[in-house]
Amino acid sequence: MTVALPPADECTVAGRRMRCRISGDGPPVVLLHGIGRTLDDFTALHAALDRDHRVLAVDLPGHGGSAPLDGPHTLPALAGAVAGFLDAAGVTGPAHLVGNSLGGAVAMRLAADAPHRVADLALLNSAGFGREVTVALRLLAVPPLARLLLRPHPAIARRTERAIFVDPAHVTDERIATALAVARQPHAARVMRELVRDLGTWRGVRPRWRAELLDAVAALELPTLLVWGDRDLILPATHLAYARTRLPHARAHLFRDTGHMPQIERTPEVETLLRALWPTHPHPQRVDHEVSGDNSDPKRRQLHDQPLLSIGD
């Protein structure tokens, strides 16, 4: 069926359609969205960056207006598809990668597999830094429940959007309609099940792929920005403290009163953080505010009381 999505471009990668949005001129910036989402989660940030960068956003395979893959949708497969998209767009040198949620894990996987493609990483509420994830995604690992929960329904679409944002003003009828239309695509449920199966179980995100990926990314010592919202209901803000231990060279920022998508709720501030990261090569500076304890430390559940940077508080 035809999905009513905002206007965008299309390109063909390995014989498959990929929905994308490309604008601006300058160093390339690649925007990667989360599971079950689309490039439209970056619309405002895209517009803020393309005045002096070539900004490329893409619907991952099986998401939005991009055709699904023939084989299983896994993290390496998605990263490979993004690499193919960059080739099709003529981006052969290092690019600034910005990923939200699953898109952050895809960005890290691409960096590990093809480091020559990546100038730096900006990871916004990224997957890959902890086992904990919203129960709604964990239940998708149970086939009977997945069949029920992945049935398109307005109430489910509204509840999902409401869980993403702190400010209910972002839960618009347009976002709900888009989410519902995307969920109604024939392949949408299959793609979600395959990704959930690859990344986790009903207990949470699998540790093996996380450990391997973080080891590989840490070894690259790429300039990296870690961003989180302190009221994220999808991937908790406690993951930020662990991320800083695994990527000790990274800059970090925690937004107060912000949910799973700071690029929407804090667009100007995220833009400022990105622009502060990009000129720092080749010697990124670590933020000097430590968060002590391990990922189970109760202090980490109070990260909003320990601002890492002043911007956006």
One Martini backbone bead per residue (centre of mass of N, CA, C, O) as a GRO file, in nm:
protein
  313
    1MET     BB    1   0.102   0.032   0.012
    2THR     BB    2   0.048   0.370   0.042
    3VAL     BB    3   0.238   0.603   0.219
    4ALA     BB    4   0.185   0.894   0.411
    5LEU     BB    5   0.452   1.091   0.348
    6PRO     BB    6   0.666   1.307   0.347
    7PRO     BB    7   0.860   1.460   0.152
    8ALA     BB    8   1.097   1.294  -0.071
    9ASP     BB    9   1.340   1.090  -0.169
   10GLU     BB   10   1.495   0.862  -0.411
   11CYS     BB   11   1.674   0.549  -0.418
   12THR     BB   12   1.898   0.299  -0.549
   13VAL     BB   13   1.983  -0.009  -0.368
   14ALA     BB   14   2.038  -0.302  -0.482
   15GLY     BB   15   1.740  -0.271  -0.625
   16ARG     BB   16   1.634  -0.076  -0.392
   17ARG     BB   17   1.429   0.119  -0.223
   18MET     BB   18   1.510   0.452  -0.090
   19ARG     BB   19   1.433   0.673   0.145
   20CYS     BB   20   1.516   1.026   0.121
   21ARG     BB   21   1.718   1.319   0.239
   22ILE     BB   22   1.879   1.578   0.040
   23SER     BB   23   2.087   1.856   0.157
   24GLY     BB   24   2.312   2.071   0.076
   25ASP     BB   25   2.653   2.202   0.149
   26GLY     BB   26   2.928   1.996   0.241
   27PRO     BB   27   2.981   1.822   0.487
   28PRO     BB   28   2.882   1.513   0.574
   29VAL     BB   29   2.554   1.416   0.702
   30VAL     BB   30   2.417   1.143   0.897
   31LEU     BB   31   2.078   1.027   0.950
   32LEU     BB   32   1.959   0.796   1.214
   33HIS     BB   33   1.706   0.607   1.303
   34GLY     BB   34   1.475   0.419   1.459
   35ILE     BB   35   1.272   0.181   1.549
   36GLY     BB   36   0.992   0.218   1.349
   37ARG     BB   37   1.094   0.461   1.191
   38THR     BB   38   1.198   0.782   1.049
   39LEU     BB   39   1.347   1.059   0.902
   40ASP     BB   40   1.132   1.262   1.036
   41ASP     BB   41   1.285   1.282   1.318
   42PHE     BB   42   1.497   1.502   1.151
   43THR     BB   43   1.378   1.758   1.021
   44ALA     BB   44   1.477   1.997   1.198
   45LEU     BB   45   1.781   1.928   1.202
   46HIS     BB   46   1.826   1.925   0.903
   47ALA     BB   47   1.754   2.229   0.858
   48ALA     BB   48   1.987   2.334   1.053
   49LEU     BB   49   2.242   2.193   0.884
   50ASP     BB   50   2.213   2.261   0.556
   51ARG     BB   51   2.363   2.545   0.531
   52ASP     BB   52   2.678   2.379   0.575
   53HIS     BB   53   2.566   2.091   0.483
   54ARG     BB   54   2.546   1.762   0.378
   55VAL     BB   55   2.231   1.615   0.421
   56LEU     BB   56   2.157   1.268   0.520
   57ALA     BB   57   1.853   1.092   0.503
   58VAL     BB   58   1.720   0.761   0.604
   59ASP     BB   59   1.540   0.485   0.546
   60LEU     BB   60   1.544   0.204   0.665
   61PRO     BB   61   1.503  -0.103   0.605
   62GLY     BB   62   1.154  -0.143   0.632
   63HIS     BB   63   1.117   0.170   0.651
   64GLY     BB   64   0.880   0.345   0.553
   65GLY     BB   65   0.994   0.396   0.210
   66SER     BB   66   1.163   0.137   0.246
   67ALA     BB   67   1.263  -0.145   0.143
   68PRO     BB   68   1.305  -0.457   0.205
   69LEU     BB   69   1.478  -0.719   0.268
   70ASP     BB   70   1.537  -1.046   0.197
   71GLY     BB   71   1.669  -1.075   0.448
   72PRO     BB   72   1.748  -1.032   0.747
   73HIS     BB   73   1.706  -0.793   1.003
   74THR     BB   74   2.009  -0.654   1.093
   75LEU     BB   75   2.261  -0.471   1.198
   76PRO     BB   76   2.461  -0.534   0.963
   77ALA     BB   77   2.251  -0.494   0.736
   78LEU     BB   78   2.193  -0.196   0.790
   79ALA     BB   79   2.482  -0.092   0.761
   80GLY     BB   80   2.515  -0.190   0.468
   81ALA     BB   81   2.286  -0.014   0.353
   82VAL     BB   82   2.413   0.257   0.425
   83ALA     BB   83   2.664   0.221   0.256
   84GLY     BB   84   2.509   0.200  -0.012
   85PHE     BB   85   2.380   0.479   0.006
   86LEU     BB   86   2.643   0.642   0.005
   87ASP     BB   87   2.734   0.550  -0.269
   88ALA     BB   88   2.481   0.654  -0.425
   89ALA     BB   89   2.547   0.960  -0.307
   90GLY     BB   90   2.876   0.999  -0.320
   91VAL     BB   91   2.989   0.892  -0.036
   92THR     BB   92   3.341   0.815   0.040
   93GLY     BB   93   3.399   0.966   0.283
   94PRO     BB   94   3.393   1.107   0.570
   95ALA     BB   95   3.127   1.114   0.814
   96HIS     BB   96   2.876   1.245   0.996
   97LEU     BB   97   2.726   1.063   1.261
   98VAL     BB   98   2.366   1.040   1.339
   99GLY     BB   99   2.208   0.862   1.615
  100ASN     BB  100   1.892   0.714   1.705
  101SER     BB  101   1.899   0.459   1.883
  102LEU     BB  102   1.929   0.235   1.655
  103GLY     BB  103   2.098   0.442   1.486
  104GLY     BB  104   2.342   0.429   1.676
  105ALA     BB  105   2.413   0.131   1.626
  106VAL     BB  106   2.449   0.159   1.323
  107ALA     BB  107   2.679   0.363   1.337
  108MET     BB  108   2.874   0.180   1.493
  109ARG     BB  109   2.877  -0.054   1.290
  110LEU     BB  110   2.991   0.112   1.057
  111ALA     BB  111   3.252   0.196   1.198
  112ALA     BB  112   3.359  -0.094   1.247
  113ASP     BB  113   3.340  -0.191   0.937
  114ALA     BB  114   3.395   0.135   0.817
  115PRO     BB  115   3.603   0.372   0.923
  116HIS     BB  116   3.642   0.549   0.656
  117ARG     BB  117   3.331   0.669   0.678
  118VAL     BB  118   3.410   0.800   0.970
  119ALA     BB  119   3.454   1.089   1.165
  120ASP     BB  120   3.197   1.063   1.363
  121LEU     BB  121   2.992   1.047   1.671
  122ALA     BB  122   2.632   1.077   1.732
  123LEU     BB  123   2.457   0.972   2.032
  124LEU     BB  124   2.102   0.937   2.068
  125ASN     BB  125   1.974   0.740   2.268
  126SER     BB  126   2.135   0.472   2.242
  127ALA     BB  127   2.188   0.178   2.144
  128GLY     BB  128   2.425  -0.050   2.337
  129PHE     BB  129   2.437   0.031   2.681
  130GLY     BB  130   2.203  -0.185   2.759
  131ARG     BB  131   1.945  -0.397   2.863
  132GLU     BB  132   1.746  -0.189   2.899
  133VAL     BB  133   1.396  -0.186   2.797
  134THR     BB  134   1.110  -0.153   2.696
  135VAL     BB  135   0.850  -0.372   2.730
  136ALA     BB  136   0.734  -0.346   2.444
  137LEU     BB  137   0.992  -0.474   2.308
  138ARG     BB  138   1.022  -0.737   2.471
  139LEU     BB  139   0.743  -0.861   2.383
  140LEU     BB  140   0.832  -0.904   2.077
  141ALA     BB  141   0.990  -1.182   2.155
  142VAL     BB  142   0.689  -1.286   2.174
  143PRO     BB  143   0.504  -1.404   1.932
  144PRO     BB  144   0.206  -1.370   2.031
  145LEU     BB  145   0.250  -1.073   2.123
  146ALA     BB  146   0.352  -0.956   1.859
  147ARG     BB  147   0.096  -0.999   1.692
  148LEU     BB  148  -0.069  -0.806   1.870
  149LEU     BB  149   0.119  -0.540   1.894
  150LEU     BB  150   0.156  -0.513   1.559
  151ARG     BB  151  -0.117  -0.415   1.530
  152PRO     BB  152  -0.280  -0.177   1.388
  153HIS     BB  153  -0.345   0.107   1.614
  154PRO     BB  154  -0.427   0.406   1.738
  155ALA     BB  155  -0.363   0.355   2.040
  156ILE     BB  156  -0.075   0.251   1.999
  157ALA     BB  157   0.039   0.494   1.850
  158ARG     BB  158  -0.016   0.700   2.075
  159ARG     BB  159   0.141   0.558   2.304
  160THR     BB  160   0.414   0.564   2.167
  161GLU     BB  161   0.442   0.871   2.133
  162ARG     BB  162   0.407   0.938   2.436
  163ALA     BB  163   0.673   0.782   2.532
  164ILE     BB  164   0.889   0.970   2.381
  165PHE     BB  165   0.767   1.226   2.525
  166VAL     BB  166   0.730   1.486   2.749
  167ASP     BB  167   0.598   1.673   2.547
  168PRO     BB  168   0.273   1.658   2.424
  169ALA     BB  169   0.302   1.852   2.174
  170HIS     BB  170   0.451   1.616   1.998
  171VAL     BB  171   0.167   1.465   1.993
  172THR     BB  172   0.059   1.442   1.693
  173ASP     BB  173  -0.153   1.364   1.444
  174GLU     BB  174   0.067   1.329   1.231
  175ARG     BB  175   0.243   1.124   1.382
  176ILE     BB  176   0.025   0.911   1.423
  177ALA     BB  177  -0.047   0.867   1.124
  178THR     BB  178   0.233   0.780   1.032
  179ALA     BB  179   0.271   0.539   1.223
  180LEU     BB  180   0.022   0.385   1.121
  181ALA     BB  181   0.097   0.364   0.821
  182VAL     BB  182   0.364   0.213   0.861
  183ALA     BB  183   0.238  -0.034   1.021
  184ARG     BB  184   0.058  -0.124   0.754
  185GLN     BB  185   0.272  -0.254   0.628
  186PRO     BB  186   0.335  -0.575   0.530
  187HIS     BB  187   0.651  -0.574   0.655
  188ALA     BB  188   0.666  -0.445   0.941
  189ALA     BB  189   0.643  -0.684   1.142
  190ARG     BB  190   0.881  -0.849   1.040
  191VAL     BB  191   1.104  -0.643   1.089
  192MET     BB  192   1.064  -0.616   1.392
  193ARG     BB  193   1.108  -0.912   1.469
  194GLU     BB  194   1.395  -0.940   1.355
  195LEU     BB  195   1.529  -0.719   1.526
  196VAL     BB  196   1.453  -0.822   1.805
  197ARG     BB  197   1.590  -1.100   1.770
  198ASP     BB  198   1.879  -0.985   1.724
  199LEU     BB  199   1.895  -0.784   1.995
  200GLY     BB  200   1.685  -0.970   2.173
  201THR     BB  201   1.476  -1.033   2.453
  202TRP     BB  202   1.255  -1.046   2.711
  203ARG     BB  203   1.500  -0.941   2.902
  204GLY     BB  204   1.656  -0.790   2.662
  205VAL     BB  205   1.945  -0.684   2.567
  206ARG     BB  206   2.200  -0.820   2.426
  207PRO     BB  207   2.537  -0.855   2.528
  208ARG     BB  208   2.722  -0.955   2.297
  209TRP     BB  209   2.692  -0.729   2.080
  210ARG     BB  210   2.764  -0.495   2.264
  211ALA     BB  211   3.052  -0.574   2.343
  212GLU     BB  212   3.173  -0.597   2.061
  213LEU     BB  213   3.102  -0.312   1.960
  214LEU     BB  214   3.237  -0.140   2.186
  215ASP     BB  215   3.519  -0.241   2.143
  216ALA     BB  216   3.548  -0.143   1.850
  217VAL     BB  217   3.484   0.160   1.897
  218ALA     BB  218   3.694   0.226   2.115
  219ALA     BB  219   3.945   0.160   1.932
  220LEU     BB  220   3.902   0.413   1.736
  221GLU     BB  221   3.872   0.697   1.874
  222LEU     BB  222   3.637   0.865   1.810
  223PRO     BB  223   3.467   1.127   1.785
  224THR     BB  224   3.227   1.175   2.060
  225LEU     BB  225   2.868   1.192   2.123
  226LEU     BB  226   2.665   1.197   2.419
  227VAL     BB  227   2.305   1.165   2.439
  228TRP     BB  228   2.038   1.250   2.678
  229GLY     BB  229   1.732   1.183   2.835
  230ASP     BB  230   1.609   1.179   3.166
  231ARG     BB  231   1.298   1.070   3.042
  232ASP     BB  232   1.349   0.793   2.926
  233LEU     BB  233   1.128   0.509   2.836
  234ILE     BB  234   1.315   0.322   2.652
  235LEU     BB  235   1.615   0.433   2.730
  236PRO     BB  236   1.777   0.478   2.995
  237ALA     BB  237   1.989   0.717   3.148
  238THR     BB  238   2.186   0.507   3.277
  239HIS     BB  239   2.344   0.449   3.007
  240LEU     BB  240   2.535   0.693   3.004
  241ALA     BB  241   2.738   0.610   3.220
  242TYR     BB  242   2.833   0.355   3.072
  243ALA     BB  243   2.920   0.489   2.810
  244ARG     BB  244   3.156   0.653   2.947
  245THR     BB  245   3.323   0.395   3.019
  246ARG     BB  246   3.349   0.283   2.716
  247LEU     BB  247   3.380   0.607   2.613
  248PRO     BB  248   3.614   0.810   2.753
  249HIS     BB  249   3.645   1.030   2.506
  250ALA     BB  250   3.369   1.139   2.537
  251ARG     BB  251   3.114   1.333   2.506
  252ALA     BB  252   2.854   1.472   2.732
  253HIS     BB  253   2.480   1.481   2.758
  254LEU     BB  254   2.210   1.596   2.974
  255PHE     BB  255   1.869   1.626   2.954
  256ARG     BB  256   1.613   1.789   3.078
  257ASP     BB  257   1.300   1.711   3.027
  258THR     BB  258   1.365   1.447   2.837
  259GLY     BB  259   1.348   1.209   2.602
  260HIS     BB  260   1.414   0.997   2.323
  261MET     BB  261   1.410   1.287   2.133
  262PRO     BB  262   1.618   1.549   2.128
  263GLN     BB  263   1.596   1.638   1.822
  264ILE     BB  264   1.303   1.751   1.896
  265GLU     BB  265   1.300   1.881   2.194
  266ARG     BB  266   1.631   1.991   2.129
  267THR     BB  267   1.734   2.114   1.861
  268PRO     BB  268   1.926   2.361   1.915
  269GLU     BB  269   2.109   2.212   2.121
  270VAL     BB  270   2.202   1.983   1.938
  271GLU     BB  271   2.331   2.157   1.728
  272THR     BB  272   2.543   2.280   1.916
  273LEU     BB  273   2.683   2.014   1.991
  274LEU     BB  274   2.767   1.935   1.708
  275ARG     BB  275   2.934   2.193   1.638
  276ALA     BB  276   3.134   2.142   1.876
  277LEU     BB  277   3.247   1.870   1.773
  278TRP     BB  278   3.350   1.899   1.470
  279PRO     BB  279   3.615   2.101   1.523
  280THR     BB  280   3.802   1.901   1.725
  281HIS     BB  281   3.985   1.791   1.540
  282PRO     BB  282   4.187   1.528   1.669
  283HIS     BB  283   4.107   1.640   1.988
  284PRO     BB  284   3.904   1.533   2.196
  285GLN     BB  285   3.710   1.636   2.473
  286ARG     BB  286   3.656   1.569   2.791
  287VAL     BB  287   3.429   1.566   3.017
  288ASP     BB  288   3.463   1.667   3.378
  289HIS     BB  289   3.206   1.478   3.454
  290GLU     BB  290   3.142   1.242   3.681
  291VAL     BB  291   2.997   0.905   3.713
  292SER     BB  292   2.950   0.695   3.959
  293GLY     BB  293   2.945   0.372   3.934
  294ASP     BB  294   2.727   0.147   3.840
  295ASN     BB  295   2.434   0.052   3.668
  296SER     BB  296   2.299  -0.008   3.973
  297ASP     BB  297   2.331   0.261   4.082
  298PRO     BB  298   2.118   0.489   4.221
  299LYS     BB  299   2.263   0.748   4.115
  300ARG     BB  300   2.188   0.684   3.810
  301ARG     BB  301   1.876   0.762   3.869
  302GLN     BB  302   2.003   1.083   3.918
  303LEU     BB  303   2.123   1.241   3.663
  304HIS     BB  304   1.959   1.514   3.668
  305ASP     BB  305   2.157   1.618   3.918
  306GLN     BB  306   2.412   1.584   3.687
  307PRO     BB  307   2.532   1.794   3.497
  308LEU     BB  308   2.749   1.792   3.211
  309LEU     BB  309   2.607   2.043   3.083
  310SER     BB  310   2.453   2.352   3.045
  311ILE     BB  311   2.311   2.293   2.800
  312GLY     BB  312   1.953   2.274   2.820
  313ASP     BB  313   1.868   2.308   3.136
   0.00000   0.00000   0.00000
